[in-house]
């Protein structure tokens, strides 16, 4: 008869009970919600396998494992985040994934963030994206999505950030005023046409640079935007007058409307004891603005940078731009038809101002100043601009 087995060593028994206690304390997570799994399958199936690098997030999406299981050692190691058994974030790495966005994305009903930025997704945006009631961040920038912006996107009541910049989206912009939670809208570098619709009321940042938007900028589009700080509308085809109400938007700080077809600008001084007057930078260069330079820009106490280059302004430079105590530090007025002598305050050394006053019809612009490095227009062009009359 064989001898009886030796009794367990005390330290092995301790190790066994220690491991048992750890395993019993680990949380047990239920399997991922079935609709979420099918949506993730459809999402990956719509991406070309040849565009999925072996070291990428999508390469770890192996559906033999549970997407929301923890710990994630070899499968679903990145690209998604779960809360319990539901997928709440889908944030892909920038690996050049190429494919379409499946309409079944709408099955991820608890999704908070969808970020596919800096890849090569293409095709239309599915209208079913409006079936994501909890979506706060929709970030599809730097892809090749095309076609119109689905009007149904305006039903995403929880949306806070909408960034579709640098795609090839086209058509007119739908009315997004119902997106009351939206604070950041960036549709720059697309092919949108038509006029600017009524904007979401709680925007902080508006960026629509480099589209083909046209028509005037109306007060109805910006009505009630008390929190708007940044407006980037350069490189479009906006026309007409930029009225004084625009600069009196109470939180406005940065404005870029360069490279449009605006024909004039009206500026009123900000009311005393108001929240208006927070302007820091304004760029209206490369438009078709005529008339005299608005002296009231100097009434904005925070204005540091003003660019009005390459318009059709004429007459003298307002002395207020150079007065002692002015906040202006960068001033670009080149490429107009300004005349007379520039204000002496620019050259007194009391308030350092950089920029350019060149390519105008100014007299006595000292060549020793950086502001006057660019030469003035030939006298013949200036005489023609003023109808052959003295520049007065």
C-alpha positions as CSV (number, residue, x, y, z in Angstrom):
1,X,0.0,0.0,0.0
2,X,1.4,3.4,-1.0
3,X,2.2,5.8,1.8
4,X,-0.5,8.5,2.5
5,X,0.1,11.9,0.9
6,X,1.9,14.4,3.0
7,X,-0.3,17.0,4.8
8,X,-0.6,20.4,3.0
9,X,2.0,22.8,3.9
10,X,0.7,25.8,6.0
11,X,2.0,28.4,3.6
12,X,0.3,26.7,0.6
13,X,-3.0,26.7,2.5
14,X,-2.6,30.4,3.2
15,X,-2.0,31.1,-0.4
16,X,-5.0,29.1,-1.5
17,X,-7.4,31.0,0.9
18,X,-5.8,34.4,-0.1
19,X,-6.5,33.7,-3.8
20,X,-10.0,32.5,-3.0
21,X,-10.8,35.6,-1.1
22,X,-9.5,37.8,-4.0
23,X,-11.5,36.0,-6.6
24,X,-14.7,36.2,-4.5
25,X,-14.3,40.0,-4.1
26,X,-13.9,40.7,-7.9
27,X,-17.0,42.3,-9.4
28,X,-19.0,40.1,-11.7
29,X,-19.9,42.1,-14.9
30,X,-22.7,40.9,-17.0
31,X,-22.3,40.3,-20.7
32,X,-22.5,43.4,-23.0
33,X,-26.0,44.4,-24.0
34,X,-26.8,42.3,-27.1
35,X,-27.8,45.3,-29.3
36,X,-24.5,47.0,-28.5
37,X,-22.6,43.9,-29.6
38,X,-24.4,43.8,-32.9
39,X,-23.8,47.5,-33.4
40,X,-20.1,47.1,-32.8
41,X,-20.0,44.1,-35.2
42,X,-21.7,46.2,-37.9
43,X,-19.4,49.1,-37.2
44,X,-16.3,47.0,-37.7
45,X,-17.7,45.2,-40.7
46,X,-18.2,48.6,-42.5
47,X,-14.4,49.3,-42.2
48,X,-12.2,47.9,-44.9
49,X,-10.0,45.2,-43.3
50,X,-7.0,46.4,-45.3
51,X,-7.2,49.7,-43.5
52,X,-7.0,48.1,-40.0
53,X,-3.3,48.0,-38.9
54,X,-2.4,45.0,-36.7
55,X,-1.4,47.4,-33.8
56,X,-4.6,49.5,-34.0
57,X,-7.6,49.5,-31.6
58,X,-9.9,48.0,-34.2
59,X,-7.5,45.0,-34.6
60,X,-8.2,44.1,-31.0
61,X,-12.0,43.9,-31.5
62,X,-12.4,40.1,-31.5
63,X,-16.0,39.1,-30.9
64,X,-15.1,35.8,-29.4
65,X,-14.7,37.9,-26.3
66,X,-17.2,40.2,-24.5
67,X,-16.6,43.8,-25.4
68,X,-17.3,45.2,-22.0
69,X,-15.5,42.4,-20.0
70,X,-12.7,43.3,-17.6
71,X,-9.8,43.1,-17.4
72,X,-9.1,43.6,-21.1
73,X,-5.9,41.9,-21.8
74,X,-5.9,40.9,-25.5
75,X,-9.4,41.9,-26.9
76,X,-11.2,45.3,-27.0
77,X,-8.2,46.9,-25.3
78,X,-9.0,50.3,-26.7
79,X,-11.5,52.2,-28.9
80,X,-14.5,51.9,-26.6
81,X,-15.5,52.5,-23.0
82,X,-18.3,50.8,-21.1
83,X,-20.5,51.6,-18.2
84,X,-21.8,48.4,-16.8
85,X,-23.0,46.4,-19.8
86,X,-23.5,49.4,-22.1
87,X,-21.0,51.1,-24.5
88,X,-20.9,54.8,-23.7
89,X,-17.8,56.0,-25.6
90,X,-16.6,55.0,-29.1
91,X,-13.3,56.9,-29.7
92,X,-11.1,55.5,-32.4
93,X,-7.4,56.1,-32.8
94,X,-6.1,58.0,-35.9
95,X,-4.9,55.1,-37.9
96,X,-6.4,55.9,-41.4
97,X,-9.4,53.6,-41.0
98,X,-11.4,53.6,-44.3
99,X,-15.0,52.7,-44.5
100,X,-18.5,54.0,-44.1
101,X,-20.4,54.8,-40.9
102,X,-23.0,52.1,-40.4
103,X,-26.6,53.1,-39.8
104,X,-26.6,50.5,-37.0
105,X,-24.6,52.9,-34.9
106,X,-28.0,54.0,-33.7
107,X,-28.3,50.8,-31.6
108,X,-25.7,52.2,-29.2
109,X,-28.4,54.1,-27.4
110,X,-26.3,54.9,-24.4
111,X,-23.4,56.4,-26.4
112,X,-22.1,59.7,-25.0
113,X,-19.1,60.3,-27.3
114,X,-18.6,59.2,-30.9
115,X,-15.1,60.3,-32.1
116,X,-13.8,59.0,-35.4
117,X,-11.5,62.0,-36.1
118,X,-8.4,62.0,-38.3
119,X,-9.3,58.9,-40.4
120,X,-10.6,58.1,-43.9
121,X,-14.3,57.4,-43.3
122,X,-16.4,58.4,-46.3
123,X,-20.0,58.4,-47.6
124,X,-23.0,60.1,-46.1
125,X,-23.8,60.6,-42.5
126,X,-26.6,58.2,-41.6
127,X,-29.8,60.0,-40.5
128,X,-30.2,57.2,-37.8
129,X,-27.5,59.0,-35.9
130,X,-30.4,61.1,-34.5
131,X,-31.5,58.0,-32.5
132,X,-28.7,58.5,-30.0
133,X,-30.5,60.4,-27.2
134,X,-27.5,60.7,-24.9
135,X,-24.9,61.8,-27.4
136,X,-22.9,64.8,-26.2
137,X,-19.9,64.8,-28.5
138,X,-20.0,64.0,-32.2
139,X,-16.5,64.4,-33.6
140,X,-15.9,63.3,-37.2
141,X,-13.3,65.9,-38.2
142,X,-10.7,65.2,-40.9
143,X,-12.4,62.4,-42.8
144,X,-14.1,62.3,-46.2
145,X,-17.8,62.3,-45.3
146,X,-19.9,63.7,-48.1
147,X,-23.5,64.7,-48.8
148,X,-25.8,66.9,-46.7
149,X,-25.9,67.3,-43.0
150,X,-29.0,65.3,-42.0
151,X,-31.7,67.7,-40.6
152,X,-32.5,65.0,-38.0
153,X,-29.2,65.9,-36.3
154,X,-31.1,68.8,-34.8
155,X,-33.0,66.4,-32.6
156,X,-29.9,65.4,-30.6
157,X,-31.0,67.3,-27.5
158,X,-27.9,66.3,-25.4
159,X,-25.3,67.4,-28.0
160,X,-22.6,69.7,-26.7
161,X,-19.9,69.4,-29.3
162,X,-20.4,69.0,-33.0
163,X,-17.1,68.9,-35.0
164,X,-17.4,67.8,-38.7
165,X,-14.6,70.0,-40.0
166,X,-12.4,69.1,-42.9
167,X,-14.8,66.7,-44.7
168,X,-16.6,67.3,-48.1
169,X,-20.1,67.8,-46.7
170,X,-22.4,69.9,-48.9
171,X,-25.8,71.5,-49.2
172,X,-27.5,74.1,-47.0
173,X,-27.2,74.1,-43.3
174,X,-30.3,72.9,-41.4
175,X,-31.8,74.9,-38.6
176,X,-29.8,73.9,-35.5
177,X,-31.5,76.3,-33.1
178,X,-33.1,73.4,-31.2
179,X,-29.7,72.2,-30.0
180,X,-29.9,74.1,-26.8
181,X,-27.0,72.3,-25.2
182,X,-24.5,72.9,-28.1
183,X,-21.6,75.0,-27.0
184,X,-19.1,74.2,-29.9
185,X,-19.9,74.0,-33.6
186,X,-17.2,73.5,-36.1
187,X,-18.2,72.8,-39.7
188,X,-15.1,74.4,-41.3
189,X,-13.5,73.3,-44.5
190,X,-16.6,71.7,-46.1
191,X,-18.7,72.7,-49.1
192,X,-21.8,74.2,-47.4
193,X,-23.8,76.8,-49.4
194,X,-26.6,79.1,-48.7
195,X,-27.2,81.5,-45.8
196,X,-26.5,81.2,-42.2
197,X,-29.5,79.7,-40.3
198,X,-30.6,80.5,-36.8
199,X,-27.9,79.4,-34.5
200,X,-28.0,77.4,-31.3
201,X,-28.6,79.8,-28.4
202,X,-25.8,78.7,-26.0
203,X,-22.9,78.5,-28.4
204,X,-19.5,79.5,-27.1
205,X,-17.6,78.8,-30.4
206,X,-18.8,79.0,-34.0
207,X,-16.5,77.9,-36.8
208,X,-17.6,77.7,-40.4
209,X,-14.4,78.7,-42.1
210,X,-13.8,77.9,-45.8
211,X,-17.2,77.0,-47.0
212,X,-19.4,78.7,-49.7
213,X,-21.9,80.4,-47.4
214,X,-23.4,83.6,-48.7
215,X,-25.9,86.4,-48.0
216,X,-25.9,88.9,-45.2
217,X,-25.2,88.2,-41.5
218,X,-28.5,88.8,-39.9
219,X,-29.5,89.6,-36.3
220,X,-32.0,86.8,-36.5
221,X,-29.2,84.2,-37.0
222,X,-27.4,85.4,-33.8
223,X,-30.5,86.2,-31.7
224,X,-30.1,85.4,-28.0
225,X,-26.4,84.3,-28.3
226,X,-25.3,85.8,-25.0
227,X,-22.4,83.3,-24.5
228,X,-20.8,83.4,-28.0
229,X,-17.1,84.2,-27.6
230,X,-15.5,83.0,-30.9
231,X,-16.8,83.6,-34.4
232,X,-14.7,82.1,-37.3
233,X,-16.5,82.7,-40.6
234,X,-13.6,83.6,-42.9
235,X,-13.2,82.4,-46.5
236,X,-16.9,82.4,-47.4
237,X,-19.0,84.7,-49.6
238,X,-21.0,86.7,-47.0
239,X,-22.2,90.1,-48.4
240,X,-23.8,93.3,-47.2
241,X,-23.2,95.4,-44.1
242,X,-21.8,94.1,-40.9
243,X,-24.0,96.0,-38.5
244,X,-23.2,97.3,-35.1
245,X,-25.4,94.8,-33.2
246,X,-22.8,92.1,-34.1
247,X,-20.0,93.7,-32.1
248,X,-22.3,94.2,-29.1
249,X,-22.9,90.5,-28.6
250,X,-22.2,90.5,-24.8
251,X,-19.5,87.8,-24.7
252,X,-17.9,88.3,-28.1
253,X,-14.0,88.2,-27.9
254,X,-12.6,86.9,-31.3
255,X,-14.0,87.6,-34.8
256,X,-12.6,86.5,-38.1
257,X,-14.6,87.4,-41.2
258,X,-11.6,87.8,-43.5
259,X,-11.9,86.9,-47.2
260,X,-15.6,87.5,-47.7
261,X,-17.5,90.0,-49.8
262,X,-18.8,92.3,-47.1
263,X,-19.2,95.9,-48.3
264,X,-19.4,98.0,-45.2
265,X,-19.1,97.9,-41.4
266,X,-20.9,99.9,-38.7
267,X,-19.6,100.0,-35.2
268,X,-21.1,101.6,-32.1
269,X,-19.3,102.1,-28.8
270,X,-20.3,99.6,-26.2
271,X,-22.8,100.9,-23.7
272,X,-21.5,101.9,-20.3
273,X,-22.0,99.4,-17.4
274,X,-22.7,96.6,-19.8
275,X,-21.1,93.2,-20.5
276,X,-20.4,94.2,-24.1
277,X,-17.0,95.4,-25.0
278,X,-14.9,92.2,-24.4
279,X,-13.6,92.2,-28.0
280,X,-10.0,91.2,-28.1
281,X,-9.3,90.5,-31.8
282,X,-11.2,91.5,-35.1
283,X,-10.1,90.5,-38.6
284,X,-12.1,91.9,-41.5
285,X,-9.3,91.8,-44.1
286,X,-9.8,91.0,-47.7
287,X,-13.4,92.2,-48.1
288,X,-15.0,94.9,-50.2
289,X,-15.6,97.4,-47.4
290,X,-15.9,101.1,-48.3
291,X,-16.3,104.3,-46.4
292,X,-14.3,105.6,-43.5
293,X,-12.5,103.5,-40.8
294,X,-14.8,103.0,-37.8
295,X,-13.4,105.2,-35.0
296,X,-15.5,103.4,-32.4
297,X,-13.4,100.3,-32.5
298,X,-11.1,102.4,-30.2
299,X,-13.9,102.5,-27.7
300,X,-13.6,98.7,-27.0
301,X,-11.3,98.6,-24.0
302,X,-10.0,95.1,-24.5
303,X,-9.3,95.2,-28.3
304,X,-5.7,94.2,-28.9
305,X,-5.7,93.3,-32.6
306,X,-7.5,95.0,-35.5
307,X,-7.1,93.9,-39.1
308,X,-8.9,95.8,-41.9
309,X,-6.3,95.2,-44.6
310,X,-7.2,95.0,-48.3
311,X,-10.6,96.7,-48.4
312,X,-11.6,100.0,-50.0
313,X,-11.5,102.3,-47.0
314,X,-10.5,105.9,-47.6
315,X,-10.0,109.1,-45.6
316,X,-7.7,109.6,-42.7
317,X,-6.8,107.1,-40.0
318,X,-8.8,108.0,-36.8
319,X,-6.6,109.6,-34.2
320,X,-8.4,107.5,-31.6
321,X,-6.5,104.4,-32.9
322,X,-3.2,105.9,-31.6
323,X,-4.4,107.8,-28.5
324,X,-2.6,107.4,-25.2
325,X,-4.0,104.5,-23.2
326,X,-5.4,102.7,-26.3
327,X,-5.4,98.9,-25.9
328,X,-4.5,98.3,-29.6
329,X,-1.2,96.5,-30.0
330,X,-1.5,95.1,-33.6
331,X,-3.0,97.2,-36.3
332,X,-3.2,96.2,-40.0
333,X,-4.6,98.8,-42.3
334,X,-2.5,98.1,-45.5
335,X,-4.1,97.7,-48.9
336,X,-6.7,100.5,-48.6
337,X,-6.9,104.1,-49.9
338,X,-6.3,105.9,-46.6
339,X,-4.9,109.4,-46.9
340,X,-3.4,112.3,-45.0
341,X,-0.7,111.8,-42.5
342,X,-1.0,108.9,-40.0
343,X,-1.6,110.0,-36.4
344,X,1.7,111.0,-34.7
345,X,0.8,108.9,-31.7
346,X,1.8,105.8,-33.6
347,X,5.4,107.0,-33.7
348,X,5.8,108.6,-30.3
349,X,7.0,105.5,-28.6
350,X,4.4,105.7,-25.9
351,X,2.3,102.9,-27.1
352,X,4.1,100.2,-29.1
353,X,1.9,99.1,-32.1
354,X,3.0,96.6,-34.7
355,X,1.3,95.9,-38.0
356,X,1.2,97.8,-41.3
357,X,0.0,101.1,-42.8
358,X,1.5,100.5,-46.2
359,X,-0.1,100.3,-49.7
360,X,-2.3,103.3,-49.0
361,X,-2.2,106.9,-50.0
362,X,-0.7,108.2,-46.8
363,X,1.6,111.2,-46.6
364,X,4.6,111.5,-44.3
365,X,4.6,107.9,-43.1
366,X,8.1,107.7,-41.6
367,X,10.2,104.9,-43.2
368,X,12.0,104.4,-39.9
369,X,8.8,102.9,-38.5
370,X,7.9,99.2,-38.9
371,X,4.3,100.4,-39.7
372,X,5.6,102.1,-42.8
373,X,8.0,99.6,-44.3
374,X,5.6,98.6,-47.1
375,X,5.5,101.5,-49.6
376,X,2.4,103.6,-50.4
377,X,0.4,103.4,-53.6
378,X,1.6,105.4,-56.6
379,X,0.2,108.9,-56.7
380,X,-1.6,108.2,-60.0
381,X,-3.7,105.4,-58.4
382,X,-4.5,107.6,-55.4
383,X,-5.6,110.5,-57.6
384,X,-7.8,108.1,-59.6
385,X,-9.3,106.7,-56.3
386,X,-10.2,110.2,-55.2
387,X,-11.6,111.2,-58.6
388,X,-8.5,113.2,-59.5
389,X,-9.2,115.6,-56.7
390,X,-6.9,116.5,-53.8
391,X,-6.8,113.8,-51.1
392,X,-8.8,115.7,-48.5
